[in-house]
Amino acid sequence: MKKLNSLILNGTVKFLDFIYSGRSLQRFWVLEVIARSPYFAFLSVLHFKESLGIKNEKTMILMKEHFYQAINETEHLKEMEKRGGDRFWIDRFFARHLVLVYYWIMVFYYFISPANAYDVNIKIEEHAFETYSKYLIDNPNDQKIKEIAQDELNHVQELNEALSMLTTV
């Protein structure tokens, strides 16, 4: 399954690279719109399972973690909006439709296989870090992007910790 995750993600990245070539702020805005949806999906599934009585001592920890991750990604989105990343209707249209599809895929995926859902999101957060890092090569004094890039690395660590919580008894 991890190979399929990588294949789909790599294809999506190539597509985004193509359509957002030379448009960093718009690309960042689209990525931040999308970046929140896995955390919303994880929360939705955890809440649903908890409501059905399918929970354990880790459920609340994961819910809190994913809530804070969603808030952090929302802060990134607001920063990109301040910079005009959502200025063009086509970017808003694309991001808002893509996020609907991605959210429901992640809901299904997390419900069936949380470990594989985390794997996808870890890869996405790593890609986000790489994307911001490339931007910083040409814009080394952009302190806010440095902070956002670090947040993406922090999310990778947090997701790895969540993944390890799933595998420990």
N, C-alpha and C positions, 0 to 999 in steps of 0.2 A: 504494500500500500504506500510505503514511503517513496518508492520510485515513481508511482503515479502522482503523488503529491508534487514531487519535484518536476515532473514532466509538465503538468498543468501550470504550475507556478512559473516555470521558465518560459513557457509559451506566452503567458499573460504579461510577464516582464518585458519580453521582446516586443509585444504589441504596444505596451505603454511607452517603451523606449522610442518606438517609431512615432507614435502620434504626439508625444510630448517632447520631442527633440527640440532643444533650444527654448523650452517653455518651463523652466524649473519651478517657478512659483505655482503655476497651474497644476503641474504634476504633483507637487507637494500637497496642494489642496485636495486633489482627487485622492491621493494616497491616505490623507488624514481622514477624509470622509469614510473611506473603506476601512481604515485601521480600527475604528471604534466597533464595527459590527461583530467581530468575533467575540469581543468581551460582552456585548449585549446578548449574543447568542448563548454564550456559556452561562450567563446569569439566568436567562430564560429557562434553559434546560435544568439547571440546578434548582431553581425555584419550583419548576413543574415537578421534578422528581421529589423534592422535599414535600410538596403539597400532597403527593401520593404516598408519603411515608417512606420513600426510598432515599434514605439519607444515612450519613454516618458522622463521626466527629470531625471529619475533614470538610464537610459540606459548607459550614459557615465560614471557615477559613478561606476556602476557594471563592465563595460569594463575595466576601469583603475584598479579597485581592483583585478579582475581576472588576468589581465596582470602581476601585481606585484606578485601575488601568484604563477603564473607559473614561473616567474624569480626566486623567492625564492626556489621553488622546484627544479629548474635546478641547483641552487647553491648546494643544498643537493646532487643531483645526481653527480655533479662533485667531491664533497668530497668523496663519496663512490667509485668513480672511482679511485681517488688518493690512496685509501686504498686497491684497488685490488678487489673490489666487482664484477667487470665485467670480471674477469680473465678467467672464464670457458665458453666455447662456449654454453654449454647447458643452462646456466643461461641467456646468451644473447638471444639465440633462444626462450626460454620460455617467457622472458619479452617482447621481440619485437612482438611476436604473441599475447600475452595476451593484450598488450596495444592497438593493432589495434581493437580487439573486444571491449574492454572496452571504447575506445574513441567513437566508433559509437553507442554503447549503451547509453552513456552519451549525445551524440548529440541528439539522438531521445528522450531520457528522459527529457532533459532540454527544448526541443522544446515543448513537450506535457505538462510537469508539472515541472516547475522550482523548486517548493517547495519540491517535492519528490527527485529531483536530488540533491538539497542541503542536504536533509536528508541523502542520501546515502553518500555524500562526508563528511558530519560532522562525521558520524560513522567511515568512513575510516581514517579521521584525528585523531579521538580519539584512534582508534586502533594503528595508527602509534606512537602516544605519549606513549601508553602502551607498545608497542614493544621496543621503545628506553629506556623507564624507566626500563624494565626488564634487558636490557643489562647493564644499569648503576649500577644495584645492584652489579654486578661482576666487573664493570669497573668504579668506582666512580670518577676517576680523568680524565675521557675523557671529556674535556671541550667542544670540538666541538659537540659531541653527545648531551651534555646538552643543547647547543644552538639550535640544530636541534629539540630536543624534545620540547623546549619552542616555537619554530616557529610553530610546529604542533598544540600546544594549541592556539597560536595566530590565526591560520587559522580557528580553530573551532569557535572562537569568531567572526572573520570576516564573516564567513559563516552564523552564527546566525544573524549577523547584516544585511547581504544581504537578508536573509529569512524574517526578520522583515520589510525590505524595500518593499518587495513584498506584504505584508499584510497591509501596511499603505497607506492611500490615500493622 
